[in-house]
Amino acid sequence: MCGHPALALVAWLLLVLVLQAWSWLALSLLFLCCLPLLWRQLSLALRRMRWLLLTLLLVTAWSVPGDALFAAAWSPSRQGLALALQQQLRLLLLMASLRCVWLQLGQQGMLQALAWLLQPLARLGLPLERVLLRLGLTLFYAEHWLQHPPALSLAAWRAALAAQLTQAPADEVKLGFSPWTMRDTLALLLLLLLSGLLVKVGQ
């Protein structure tokens, strides 16, 4: 991996801001361009978020006022449906890109990036070591359950929880050290400049 681990996470956070400013057309073109490259990540995100996406579609399409989609009292609005689809594209792209960041950094790199980003809050009293320990344990269990999801039954979930208790990781988090260099500073400035340009392009 080239550069400090925090750069990948900062790039994703900037992507969050950029996609919020993009229009429906820009999001659609980006989704079509990313589809061949991120097919696996997008399909995983769609499968894992299907109920959230369906809820978002139902709530937004029927709550946002506008022109009726068809002639019926219970018709959703065209504006609400367009807004729901736009938000769905944003969520899918963000979750797929976040998965790519996770695959690039791994658990240790992700925690190292978060430790660097949270340093200013640590100076204000945030218990950084405790936060990183809890995040490390959460990421450990989340990754294991994503790779080995239990069946949709109470007995299966109880068995999975019991197995996790017997295979719990050590109660500590070990972080590597990557110094922040001048090259990382230049890369960060380039990311900020690029995100500003992308906001203008996608509006």
Contacts in CASP RR format, 6 or more apart in sequence:
PFRMAT RR
TARGET T0000
AUTHOR 0000-0000-0000
METHOD contacts of the structure
MODEL  1
MCGHPALALVAWLLLVLVLQAWSWLALSLLFLCCLPLLWRQLSLALRRMR
WLLLTLLLVTAWSVPGDALFAAAWSPSRQGLALALQQQLRLLLLMASLRC
VWLQLGQQGMLQALAWLLQPLARLGLPLERVLLRLGLTLFYAEHWLQHPP
ALSLAAWRAALAAQLTQAPADEVKLGFSPWTMRDTLALLLLLLLSGLLVK
VGQ
1 8 0 8 1.000
1 104 0 8 1.000
1 105 0 8 1.000
3 178 0 8 1.000
3 181 0 8 1.000
3 183 0 8 1.000
3 184 0 8 1.000
3 187 0 8 1.000
4 113 0 8 1.000
4 116 0 8 1.000
4 178 0 8 1.000
4 179 0 8 1.000
4 180 0 8 1.000
4 181 0 8 1.000
4 184 0 8 1.000
5 105 0 8 1.000
5 109 0 8 1.000
5 110 0 8 1.000
5 112 0 8 1.000
5 113 0 8 1.000
5 116 0 8 1.000
5 178 0 8 1.000
6 112 0 8 1.000
6 113 0 8 1.000
6 116 0 8 1.000
6 117 0 8 1.000
6 180 0 8 1.000
6 184 0 8 1.000
7 184 0 8 1.000
7 187 0 8 1.000
7 188 0 8 1.000
7 191 0 8 1.000
8 101 0 8 1.000
8 104 0 8 1.000
8 105 0 8 1.000
8 113 0 8 1.000
9 101 0 8 1.000
9 105 0 8 1.000
9 110 0 8 1.000
9 113 0 8 1.000
9 114 0 8 1.000
9 117 0 8 1.000
10 117 0 8 1.000
10 188 0 8 1.000
10 191 0 8 1.000
11 101 0 8 1.000
11 191 0 8 1.000
12 94 0 8 1.000
12 97 0 8 1.000
12 98 0 8 1.000
12 101 0 8 1.000
14 191 0 8 1.000
14 192 0 8 1.000
14 195 0 8 1.000
15 93 0 8 1.000
15 94 0 8 1.000
15 97 0 8 1.000
15 195 0 8 1.000
16 94 0 8 1.000
17 195 0 8 1.000
17 199 0 8 1.000
18 195 0 8 1.000
18 196 0 8 1.000
18 198 0 8 1.000
18 199 0 8 1.000
19 27 0 8 1.000
19 90 0 8 1.000
19 93 0 8 1.000
19 94 0 8 1.000
20 90 0 8 1.000
21 199 0 8 1.000
21 202 0 8 1.000
21 203 0 8 1.000
22 30 0 8 1.000
22 199 0 8 1.000
22 202 0 8 1.000
22 203 0 8 1.000
23 202 0 8 1.000
23 203 0 8 1.000
24 82 0 8 1.000
24 85 0 8 1.000
24 86 0 8 1.000
26 201 0 8 1.000
26 202 0 8 1.000
26 203 0 8 1.000
27 86 0 8 1.000
27 89 0 8 1.000
27 90 0 8 1.000
27 93 0 8 1.000
28 89 0 8 1.000
30 93 0 8 1.000
31 89 0 8 1.000
31 92 0 8 1.000
31 93 0 8 1.000
34 42 0 8 1.000
34 93 0 8 1.000
34 96 0 8 1.000
35 42 0 8 1.000
38 96 0 8 1.000
38 97 0 8 1.000
38 100 0 8 1.000
41 95 0 8 1.000
41 96 0 8 1.000
41 97 0 8 1.000
41 99 0 8 1.000
41 100 0 8 1.000
42 92 0 8 1.000
42 93 0 8 1.000
42 96 0 8 1.000
44 96 0 8 1.000
44 99 0 8 1.000
45 91 0 8 1.000
45 92 0 8 1.000
45 95 0 8 1.000
45 96 0 8 1.000
45 99 0 8 1.000
46 53 0 8 1.000
46 92 0 8 1.000
48 95 0 8 1.000
48 146 0 8 1.000
49 91 0 8 1.000
49 92 0 8 1.000
49 95 0 8 1.000
52 91 0 8 1.000
53 88 0 8 1.000
53 91 0 8 1.000
53 92 0 8 1.000
56 84 0 8 1.000
56 87 0 8 1.000
56 88 0 8 1.000
56 91 0 8 1.000
57 81 0 8 1.000
57 84 0 8 1.000
57 85 0 8 1.000
57 88 0 8 1.000
59 84 0 8 1.000
60 80 0 8 1.000
60 81 0 8 1.000
60 83 0 8 1.000
60 84 0 8 1.000
60 87 0 8 1.000
61 76 0 8 1.000
61 77 0 8 1.000
61 80 0 8 1.000
61 81 0 8 1.000
61 84 0 8 1.000
62 74 0 8 1.000
62 76 0 8 1.000
62 77 0 8 1.000
62 80 0 8 1.000
63 80 0 8 1.000
64 77 0 8 1.000
64 79 0 8 1.000
64 80 0 8 1.000
64 83 0 8 1.000
65 77 0 8 1.000
65 79 0 8 1.000
66 77 0 8 1.000
66 78 0 8 1.000
66 79 0 8 1.000
66 80 0 8 1.000
67 77 0 8 1.000
67 78 0 8 1.000
67 79 0 8 1.000
68 75 0 8 1.000
68 76 0 8 1.000
68 77 0 8 1.000
68 78 0 8 1.000
69 75 0 8 1.000
69 76 0 8 1.000
69 77 0 8 1.000
69 78 0 8 1.000
69 81 0 8 1.000
101 110 0 8 1.000
102 110 0 8 1.000
105 112 0 8 1.000
105 113 0 8 1.000
107 136 0 8 1.000
107 139 0 8 1.000
107 140 0 8 1.000
107 143 0 8 1.000
108 174 0 8 1.000
108 175 0 8 1.000
108 176 0 8 1.000
109 175 0 8 1.000
109 176 0 8 1.000
110 139 0 8 1.000
111 132 0 8 1.000
111 135 0 8 1.000
111 136 0 8 1.000
111 139 0 8 1.000
111 173 0 8 1.000
111 175 0 8 1.000
112 175 0 8 1.000
112 176 0 8 1.000
112 178 0 8 1.000
114 132 0 8 1.000
114 135 0 8 1.000
115 128 0 8 1.000
115 132 0 8 1.000
115 175 0 8 1.000
116 180 0 8 1.000
118 126 0 8 1.000
118 128 0 8 1.000
118 131 0 8 1.000
119 128 0 8 1.000
121 128 0 8 1.000
122 128 0 8 1.000
132 173 0 8 1.000
132 175 0 8 1.000
133 171 0 8 1.000
133 172 0 8 1.000
133 173 0 8 1.000
136 173 0 8 1.000
137 169 0 8 1.000
140 169 0 8 1.000
141 164 0 8 1.000
144 164 0 8 1.000
145 160 0 8 1.000
148 160 0 8 1.000
150 156 0 8 1.000
150 157 0 8 1.000
150 159 0 8 1.000
150 160 0 8 1.000
END
